[in-house]
Each structure stands twice: as C-alpha cells, then as structure tokens.
Amino acid sequence: MIRQEDVSIELKNAEPLQYGREEYLKFHEEISSKEREITVLFQEKPVFDIMVPKGVFNPYGGIAAQAFVSGVLNEQINAEGKRTLDLGCGCGIIGLSCILKGSTNVVFSDLHPNVTAISNHPLFREQDRVTVQDLCATEQDGAYDLAFMPFPSRSIDRPIASDSYEMGILRNDDLVFRGIEQVGRVLASGGEFVFFYRVFNDRFPLYLEVTSQLAKYFDLTTVKLLWYIGEAKGHGLLLSVKKY
Ligand SMILES: C[S@@+](CC[C@H](N)C(=O)[O-])C[C@H]1O[C@@H](n2cnc3c(N)ncnc32)[C@H](O)[C@@H]1O
C-alpha cells in the first residue's frame, strides 16, 4: 500500500486561513481565492515548489494528491519512460513528479483556464505540454502509457463553471463515466490508469456502476488498490488498472 504520509505539502509565506478543511467548500474557496505557492516534501525533504494559480485546486491540506505523488516518487507507480497524461492536472503536482521520475513526456490537461501557468515551472521541458480542454477530448487514441485522474470528491447534480474553484472539488458523476471512457480511448494497450475517487455510503451502487464502466475498457484482473481511506461518510479509493 502506498504511504500517503510520506508526502506533505506546505504553504509558503502562509497567513492564517479563516476556514479549516472540515468546512470543505469554504476552505477551498478561501485557499483558491488567490495564487499561493506550495512546497512538496517527500520523507520530510523538499522536492519542488509550485505556484498554484488563482481559482485552481490547491492540494494543501488534502489527501489524494499526496497519495498519487507518494506512489510516483517511491516508484510504486512506474512513470519512467512513459508517455504520461496528468488529467485534471490542477497545479501540475502529479505530472511534475512524473517528470522527476523520467516520464518521456507529460501532457497536463485540465478544463480550468488558469492551469497554463504550469509551462513556466522550471521542471517543465520542451517535450511537455499543457492544454485546456474537457478531459482529454483532443488527444489521440492510444497516445499514452500512463494516465492519472484525481476525480473531484463531491458529487452534485448541477453544472459547474470551468473557471471556478468549484471545478476542483465538485463533480457530476457523469464526469467519472466520461473520464473512464476517454482514458480508455487514449491509453495504449497495456497502459495504466491511476485514479482517485470517493464513494459516499448513500451512493454505494455508484461503485458497482463505475466498476462496470471500467470493465468495458480495462482488464479488471489487473486492478490494484494502491491506497484507501475510510471516512465517516464514505471511502476514498486510489486504484490502478491496465487497459486490455
Ligand atoms: C481534485 S482536483 C486535482 C488537481 C490536481 N491534480 C491535484 O492533485 O492537486 C481535480 C481537477 O480536475 C479538474 N477537472 C474537473 N472537471 C474536469 C473536466 N471536465 N476536464 C478536465 N479537468 C477537469 C479540475 O479543474 C481540477 O483541477
């Protein structure tokens, strides 16, 4: 199992925040209200800094980004030599970790318009690309060996504005089904899909529906539970599965 606690995120030059993570929406509204620089640490040593643009999901205080990054940096998720898609990239924390671990190229993709700032990061190379689009709609079939998607946690039934902080934390469940289909299309045969999503206890059937959707594109005998968190109202799952 991935050691999520190996990765921590610090806010640089932090002034006190008014809201804590228990007030999830307010916390994210406040933390995304302006650009803020973070430091990513692995086993307590700083690895890189990132400026999280205004409105873009800030992984400070969260859990999922740490689990993905821990998996990449400790090589339980093998990024070396892979054509990598960081889908729902936000500030780019997962893809930048893959660059450090030798991915051949990384495409950072997100619908939030402010993510383009990733191309200014010192780790970003000529062969990497950042693109604003719905999921990976304009990417070619079979173009990737490794794809990540940290699906936003909370499920809602209304539209979300693409330039709002809500994009990082709220999802229509349709996004999960569309995401699986799109990643199933852009991964090459044998390619690996690593994703995080939360299932709430009152929506448990969704887990079964998601599994059925995965079965259309992925070999379910290869599913790995990389990390898991049990919470009062549900469960967070970091899963990996290979394309047929
Ligand atoms: C939980 S955040 C994760 C951000 C970043 N990967 C991290 O770990 O810090 C989910 C990301 O998915 C993006 N997203 C939501 N819906 C999307 C869509 N339809 N197409 C592309 N990206 C989307 C959000 O803008 C947000 O950046």
The ligand as an SDF file (V2000), in Angstrom:
LIG
                    3D

 27 29  0  0  0  0  0  0  0  0999 V2000
   -9.2190   17.2430   -7.1440 C   0  0  0  0  0  0  0  0  0  0  0  0
   -8.5880   18.3440   -8.3530 S   0  0  0  0  0  0  0  0  0  0  0  0
   -6.9660   17.6720   -8.5800 C   0  0  0  0  0  0  0  0  0  0  0  0
   -5.9460   18.6670   -9.0910 C   0  0  0  0  0  0  0  0  0  0  0  0
   -4.5060   18.1570   -9.1030 C   0  0  0  0  0  0  0  0  0  0  0  0
   -4.3490   17.0250   -9.9860 N   0  0  0  0  0  0  0  0  0  0  0  0
   -4.0410   17.7990   -7.7190 C   0  0  0  0  0  0  0  0  0  0  0  0
   -3.9040   16.6000   -7.4480 O   0  0  0  0  0  0  0  0  0  0  0  0
   -3.8140   18.6980   -6.9260 O   0  0  0  0  0  0  0  0  0  0  0  0
   -9.4690   17.8420   -9.8180 C   0  0  0  0  0  0  0  0  0  0  0  0
   -9.0690   18.5830  -11.0810 C   0  0  0  0  0  0  0  0  0  0  0  0
   -9.9110   18.1090  -12.1570 O   0  0  0  0  0  0  0  0  0  0  0  0
  -10.1920   19.2100  -12.9790 C   0  0  0  0  0  0  0  0  0  0  0  0
  -11.4070   18.9160  -13.7730 N   0  0  0  0  0  0  0  0  0  0  0  0
  -12.6840   18.8230  -13.3450 C   0  0  0  0  0  0  0  0  0  0  0  0
  -13.5090   18.5610  -14.3750 N   0  0  0  0  0  0  0  0  0  0  0  0
  -12.7250   18.4850  -15.4840 C   0  0  0  0  0  0  0  0  0  0  0  0
  -13.0020   18.2420  -16.8640 C   0  0  0  0  0  0  0  0  0  0  0  0
  -14.2410   18.0350  -17.3140 N   0  0  0  0  0  0  0  0  0  0  0  0
  -11.9620   18.2210  -17.7300 N   0  0  0  0  0  0  0  0  0  0  0  0
  -10.7000   18.4360  -17.2840 C   0  0  0  0  0  0  0  0  0  0  0  0
  -10.3730   18.6830  -15.9820 N   0  0  0  0  0  0  0  0  0  0  0  0
  -11.3890   18.7070  -15.1020 C   0  0  0  0  0  0  0  0  0  0  0  0
  -10.3800   20.3650  -12.0200 C   0  0  0  0  0  0  0  0  0  0  0  0
  -10.2700   21.6270  -12.6510 O   0  0  0  0  0  0  0  0  0  0  0  0
   -9.2610   20.0820  -11.0190 C   0  0  0  0  0  0  0  0  0  0  0  0
   -8.0690   20.7280  -11.3820 O   0  0  0  0  0  0  0  0  0  0  0  0
  1  2  1  0
  2  3  1  0
  2 10  1  0
  3  4  1  0
  4  5  1  0
  5  6  1  0
  5  7  1  0
  7  8  2  0
  7  9  1  0
 10 11  1  0
 11 12  1  0
 11 26  1  0
 12 13  1  0
 13 14  1  0
 13 24  1  0
 14 15  1  0
 14 23  1  0
 15 16  2  0
 16 17  1  0
 17 18  1  0
 17 23  2  0
 18 19  1  0
 18 20  2  0
 20 21  1  0
 21 22  2  0
 22 23  1  0
 24 25  1  0
 24 26  1  0
 26 27  1  0
M  CHG  2   2   1   9  -1
M  END
$$$$
